[in-house]
């Protein structure tokens, strides 16, 4: 087997070591700094994206909380207004009923009774007249 030939073995080790050392130096000086730069840039971009996404989610949460607070406040305000309207409506109705019962109803009752008596007496006279004329 040629790879185990002792005459060529030393030269193969020499050239392998030389080529590997040159390749190693080229990789360390040229490619490795470029890769570390790329990795740092990617890390910075990921951090910036995480910060912006967290700030966006913070804004979204703040907007949601503000909306919920506004909704709760508007519901409470509507509830208070409806309660005040209901109370003022009941107060108006009771005042109107009291005013009607005290001031207007007695005169209307008297007028009704007077007209009712006049009407009944007229009907009585008309009925009497009809009965006597037959």
URJOMO-V933725 format. One record per residue. D_LAST is the distance of its C-alpha to the last C-alpha in whole Angstrom. Layout:
BEGIN
d_last=D_LAST
d_last=D_LAST
END
This chain:
BEGIN
d_last=160
d_last=161
d_last=158
d_last=161
d_last=164
d_last=166
d_last=167
d_last=164
d_last=162
d_last=163
d_last=162
d_last=159
d_last=158
d_last=159
d_last=157
d_last=154
d_last=154
d_last=155
d_last=152
d_last=150
d_last=151
d_last=150
d_last=147
d_last=146
d_last=147
d_last=145
d_last=142
d_last=142
d_last=143
d_last=140
d_last=138
d_last=137
d_last=136
d_last=134
d_last=132
d_last=132
d_last=130
d_last=128
d_last=127
d_last=126
d_last=124
d_last=122
d_last=122
d_last=121
d_last=118
d_last=117
d_last=117
d_last=115
d_last=112
d_last=112
d_last=111
d_last=109
d_last=107
d_last=107
d_last=106
d_last=103
d_last=102
d_last=102
d_last=100
d_last=97
d_last=97
d_last=96
d_last=94
d_last=92
d_last=92
d_last=91
d_last=88
d_last=87
d_last=87
d_last=85
d_last=82
d_last=82
d_last=82
d_last=79
d_last=77
d_last=78
d_last=76
d_last=73
d_last=73
d_last=73
d_last=71
d_last=68
d_last=68
d_last=68
d_last=65
d_last=63
d_last=64
d_last=63
d_last=60
d_last=59
d_last=60
d_last=58
d_last=55
d_last=55
d_last=56
d_last=52
d_last=50
d_last=52
d_last=51
d_last=48
d_last=47
d_last=48
d_last=48
d_last=45
d_last=42
d_last=42
d_last=40
d_last=38
d_last=37
d_last=36
d_last=34
d_last=33
d_last=31
d_last=30
d_last=28
d_last=27
d_last=26
d_last=24
d_last=23
d_last=21
d_last=20
d_last=18
d_last=17
d_last=16
d_last=14
d_last=13
d_last=11
d_last=10
d_last=9
d_last=6
d_last=5
d_last=5
d_last=4
d_last=0
END
